Amino acid sequence: MKKDQVKGKLKEVAGEAQERLGRATGDREQEAKGHAREQQGKVQKKVGDVKEGVDQIVRKP
């Protein structure tokens, strides 16, 4: 597993929590920031997925 995958998943989970907290408190700004952070995490995780895929292709004999 690549660092980007782990960091992305952590960012995604933190963003979900921030978004839910914003929704629970009625703070639309926090909700939006959380949603943005969650999406950034998803993108970062996908970057890690792609890197891992490329590594697997390159390592094949």
C-alpha positions as semicolon CSV with decimal commas, in nm:
position;residue;x (nm);y (nm);z (nm)
1;M;0,000;0,000;0,000
2;K;0,134;0,341;-0,099
3;K;0,165;0,639;0,136
4;D;-0,078;0,833;-0,083
5;Q;-0,342;0,566;-0,031
6;V;-0,308;0,581;0,347
7;K;-0,290;0,960;0,366
8;G;-0,584;0,988;0,128
9;K;-0,800;0,753;0,332
10;L;-0,716;0,940;0,653
11;K;-0,803;1,272;0,489
12;E;-1,126;1,123;0,355
13;V;-1,233;0,997;0,699
14;A;-1,141;1,329;0,865
15;G;-1,339;1,516;0,600
16;E;-1,644;1,296;0,657
17;A;-1,626;1,366;1,030
18;Q;-1,586;1,740;0,973
19;E;-1,876;1,741;0,729
20;R;-2,103;1,554;0,972
21;L;-2,005;1,784;1,257
22;G;-2,088;2,086;1,042
23;R;-2,422;1,933;0,947
24;A;-2,502;1,850;1,312
25;T;-2,421;2,200;1,433
26;G;-2,579;2,376;1,137
27;D;-2,243;2,524;1,033
28;R;-2,261;2,514;0,654
29;E;-1,903;2,643;0,619
30;Q;-1,763;2,352;0,823
31;E;-1,985;2,114;0,629
32;A;-1,847;2,246;0,300
33;K;-1,486;2,236;0,423
34;G;-1,537;1,879;0,537
35;H;-1,683;1,779;0,204
36;A;-1,389;1,938;0,021
37;R;-1,141;1,761;0,248
38;E;-1,318;1,431;0,190
39;Q;-1,296;1,477;-0,188
40;Q;-0,927;1,568;-0,164
41;G;-0,870;1,246;0,027
42;K;-1,050;1,042;-0,238
43;V;-0,836;1,196;-0,511
44;Q;-0,516;1,138;-0,315
45;K;-0,615;0,774;-0,256
46;K;-0,678;0,728;-0,629
47;V;-0,332;0,873;-0,703
48;G;-0,188;0,607;-0,473
49;D;-0,394;0,340;-0,648
50;V;-0,256;0,450;-0,985
51;K;0,102;0,454;-0,855
52;E;0,057;0,104;-0,718
53;G;-0,086;-0,015;-1,049
54;V;0,205;0,133;-1,241
55;D;0,451;-0,033;-1,003
56;Q;0,285;-0,369;-1,058
57;I;0,301;-0,330;-1,435
58;V;0,664;-0,222;-1,430
59;R;0,767;-0,509;-1,201
60;K;0,615;-0,781;-1,423
61;P;0,883;-0,985;-1,604
